[in-house]
Amino acid sequence: MVKVLVADNHPIVRIGLETTLNESNEVEVIASVSTTSELFSILSIKQPDIILLEMDIPEVNGITALRKLKKDFPNSNVLIFSAQAEDVYALSTLRAGASGYVSKTASIDTLLSAIKKVAGGGMFITNELAQRLAFDESTNKPRKLFRKLSTREVEVLKLLSLGKRNKQVAEELGLNEKTVSTYKARLMRKLNVDNMVDMLQQAKALELY
């Protein structure tokens, strides 16, 4: 039996996942949480085989929470379960230590397959995503530009896109303001823009907000 911990901010999603996954003969939801503080608190007590982590869980953004999980609990298997654009965020979360990425639009069979694959030591991404990562569509310039960005740059861009100031971004990511300014300069260069308005337009094209 694969033991799963669900970390998602939405009560209906948590209840739905618990009910559906527990109906399987192979999966058991042993706990569910709605914030990162609850997540790290319960991990000191329970040891799930899989952590099903929502990208936009409150308090700490998903990639930062993922990094902390892999640092504090290096043997944890994290499966990202998110409504965010798969081909934008999947690669960043895999780089940060996730064992897989499943869209919230996926079927329950796909989710169960992902859970079992990760529990068995594998990594899960959809065939569609694998194809998109392998072959850049020549007409999809925003996606191609995105692939030049590091995981940390994606984090900074997302927070800036949400209207956060340099100081707020620095506090959330554990950086100093000067470093955030450096990331902004890198983002503008990599996204071929010379001002914040155009950079945020690129972020919108990448479906970061």
N, C-alpha and C positions, 0 to 999 in steps of 0.2 A: 504494500500500500504506500503510495507516494503522499507524503505529508506536505501540505501547501499552506503558506501564510499569505493572506490577501491584504495588500496595502493600497487602499483606494479611498478617495475623499467622498465618493458618492454612495450614500446608504443603499439606494436601490441596486446599484451595481454590486456592492458587497453582498447583499442578501441574495441577489440572483446568482452570483458566482458560487456562494456557499451551497445554495439549494441544488444547483445544477451539477456542480462538481461532486458533491456528496452522493448524488444518485449513481455515480460511476462506481464500479466495483474495484477500481484501481487507484482512486484518488480520495483523499480525506482532507478537508479544510480544518486545520487545527486551531486557527485564530484569524481574526480580521481586525485591521486598524485603519484609522482615517488620517493620521498625521505621522510625520517622521519621528517625532519624540515618542509616540506610542510604539512605533515600529522598533526603534532601538531598545526601548524599555522591555518589550516582550521577548526580544531576541536574547536577552540575558537570562530568560527563564525557559523558553522553548527553542527547539532546534528543528525547524522545518527542512524538508529536502529541497523545496522550491519556495522562493519569495516572488510572488506575483505583484510587481510594482507598477503603479500608475505613474506616468511621466510627470504629471502636474500635481503630485501630492503636496499638500500645504506644508509650510514652514521652510523647507529646503527643497530647491528644485530637483527634479528627478535625476539628472546626471550627477549633481553634487552629492545627493543622497546615495547614489550608486557607488560613487568613489569611496564614500565613507564606509559603506557596507563592506566593500572589498578590502578596505584597510583594517576595519575592526573585526570583521568576520570573513577572513580570506577564503575559507572553504565554502562560503555560501553560493548557491546557484540562483541567480536573479534572472527572471523572465519579465521583460518589460511588456506591459499590457496597456496600450495607449490609443487615444483618439487622434494624436498628433500624426502629421504626415510621415508615413513609413520610410519613404526614400530620403527624407531629410534627416530624421532622427535615428533611424536604426543603426547606421554606420557609427555615429557618435557614441551611442550606448554600447555597442559591441566593443569599440575601442576602450571605453571606460570600464569594461569588465563584465557586461551583461552576457548571458549565455543564449539569449534569443530575444526576438521582438515580435509581438503579435498585435495586430490592429484590433481595436474594439469592434470593428465591422466583421471580423472573422467568425466563422461558424464555431459552434461548440466542439465539433469533431476536430477542427484545426487546433483549437486551444488545447484539447486533450492530447493531441499528437505532439504538440510543442512541449507540454509538461512532461510527458513520458520520455521524449527524446532528451530533454535537458537532464531529467532525473537519471537517465542512463549514461550521462557523461558527454552527451553530444551538444551541438549548437543548432538552434533553429532559426531559419529565416525562410520566408515564402519563396517559391520558385520565381514568382514575378519580381520580387525584390532582387533575387540573385541575378536575374537577367538584366535588370536595370543597372545594378552595380557593375556588371561585366561589360555592358555595352552602353556608352553614352549616346543618348539621342541628340543628333546634331542640332535639332531645333529647340532643345530644352536648355537654353543658356543658363538660367538661374540655377538649375540643378548641377550643371557642370561647374559653375563657379563655387557652389556650396562644397563640392568635394575637395576643394583646395583648403578648406577651413579645418583647423584642429578642433578637437572636442571642446577645449576651453574657449576658443573663439566663438563657437556656436552658442555656448552658455552665455557669454557676454552679449552677443548679438540678441539673443532671445530676451534677456533682461532689459537691455536698452530699448528693445521694441515694445516692451510693456510699459515704457515711460519712466523707468527708474534712472536716477541720476548716478554719476560716477561713484559717489560715496555709498549709495545704497547697493550698487553692484559689487563694490569692493567688500562691503560688510557681508553680503550674502555668500560670496564665493571665497571669503577668507583671503582677499588680496588687499594691496594698498591702492590708493587712488591713482598714483603715478603709473602703476602697472595696468590699471584699467584703461588709462589714456593711451598707453602703448598698444593695448589690444585694439582700441578703436582705430588707431592709425593703421594697424595691420589689416583690419577689416576693410577699411576704405580702399586700401591698396589692392587687396585680393578681390574685392567686389567691383573694382574699377569705378569708384565714385570719389568725389572730392568734398562732400558735405553730408551732414547727418540726415537731411531730408531724403536724399537719394539712397543713402544706406538703408533707411527704414523702408523705403519702397522695395529694395531688394529683399529685405526680410519678409515683407508682405508677399512678394512673389514666391518666396521659399515656404510660405505658409507657416511662418514662425509665430504669427499672431493673427 
